[in-house]
């Protein structure tokens, strides 16, 4: 499997999942998500998927500074509606990592380990997302704005050629390389694209 090598340089998100432990999936319920993992689930890498990963990484490192994040014990809120813009794409990535879902998630075992109703939309917040630890009620708001990381100007004419089915194989490959170059630069400029509101 060939993919951009910078994926392997991105910090993994380490979680602990009591349900996973009880069901014998991973020892002590401990496992990790890599950026490559969420890219495979999404089917692509883009500024939106990168932003969702970065927001989750930043929030969980803040909420769990000395321990693994507890998957299934994190509530996530969005200002947007689920069907607005890219909210659904962002929610899918965050759900994969945190376990939080709106109504579709796991209903639990005898009242424990429920994952549904941990994700809410149309919330009264002024950020891209709010993450809350259920056990401590500690929250962090994250704003993601990748606009400071500009796309290469060659991307627009290449995109037009692809939409018109006139792009060569070389031009299609060049577009993909330039696209992933911007994603890489977003990760390299995390301090500019991610803002924490405590």
ChimeraX attribute file (.defattr): number of C-alpha atoms within 10 A of each C-alpha:
attribute: neighborCount
match mode: 1-to-1
recipient: residues
	/A:1	2
	/A:2	4
	/A:3	9
	/A:4	12
	/A:5	10
	/A:6	16
	/A:7	19
	/A:8	12
	/A:9	11
	/A:10	15
	/A:11	12
	/A:12	17
	/A:13	21
	/A:14	19
	/A:15	21
	/A:16	22
	/A:17	23
	/A:18	19
	/A:19	19
	/A:20	17
	/A:21	14
	/A:22	12
	/A:23	10
	/A:24	11
	/A:25	13
	/A:26	15
	/A:27	13
	/A:28	14
	/A:29	18
	/A:30	18
	/A:31	16
	/A:32	12
	/A:33	16
	/A:34	17
	/A:35	21
	/A:36	19
	/A:37	16
	/A:38	21
	/A:39	17
	/A:40	10
	/A:41	11
	/A:42	15
	/A:43	10
	/A:44	10
	/A:45	19
	/A:46	16
	/A:47	20
	/A:48	18
	/A:49	24
	/A:50	21
	/A:51	24
	/A:52	23
	/A:53	24
	/A:54	24
	/A:55	27
	/A:56	24
	/A:57	19
	/A:58	18
	/A:59	22
	/A:60	24
	/A:61	16
	/A:62	17
	/A:63	19
	/A:64	13
	/A:65	10
	/A:66	8
	/A:67	12
	/A:68	18
	/A:69	25
	/A:70	21
	/A:71	24
	/A:72	25
	/A:73	21
	/A:74	24
	/A:75	25
	/A:76	27
	/A:77	23
	/A:78	23
	/A:79	18
	/A:80	20
	/A:81	14
	/A:82	17
	/A:83	10
	/A:84	10
	/A:85	10
	/A:86	13
	/A:87	19
	/A:88	14
	/A:89	16
	/A:90	23
	/A:91	23
	/A:92	18
	/A:93	24
	/A:94	24
	/A:95	24
	/A:96	15
	/A:97	22
	/A:98	26
	/A:99	25
	/A:100	28
	/A:101	23
	/A:102	18
	/A:103	13
	/A:104	10
	/A:105	16
	/A:106	15
	/A:107	14
	/A:108	12
	/A:109	9
	/A:110	7
	/A:111	7
	/A:112	10
	/A:113	18
	/A:114	19
	/A:115	24
	/A:116	18
	/A:117	16
	/A:118	22
	/A:119	23
	/A:120	21
	/A:121	17
	/A:122	12
	/A:123	15
	/A:124	10
	/A:125	13
	/A:126	13
	/A:127	19
	/A:128	21
	/A:129	27
	/A:130	26
	/A:131	24
	/A:132	20
	/A:133	19
	/A:134	14
	/A:135	9
	/A:136	9
	/A:137	10
	/A:138	13
	/A:139	19
	/A:140	19
	/A:141	21
	/A:142	22
	/A:143	17
	/A:144	19
	/A:145	17
	/A:146	21
	/A:147	11
	/A:148	10
	/A:149	18
	/A:150	10
	/A:151	16
	/A:152	12
	/A:153	9
	/A:154	11
	/A:155	17
	/A:156	12
	/A:157	12
	/A:158	20
	/A:159	16
	/A:160	12
	/A:161	15
	/A:162	16
	/A:163	10
	/A:164	9
	/A:165	9
	/A:166	12
	/A:167	17
	/A:168	12
	/A:169	10
	/A:170	9
	/A:171	16
	/A:172	16
	/A:173	13
	/A:174	15
	/A:175	21
	/A:176	14
	/A:177	14
	/A:178	17
	/A:179	17
	/A:180	20
	/A:181	15
	/A:182	18
	/A:183	24
	/A:184	22
	/A:185	16
	/A:186	25
	/A:187	23
	/A:188	14
	/A:189	14
	/A:190	17
	/A:191	10
	/A:192	15
	/A:193	19
	/A:194	20
	/A:195	17
	/A:196	16
	/A:197	12
	/A:198	10
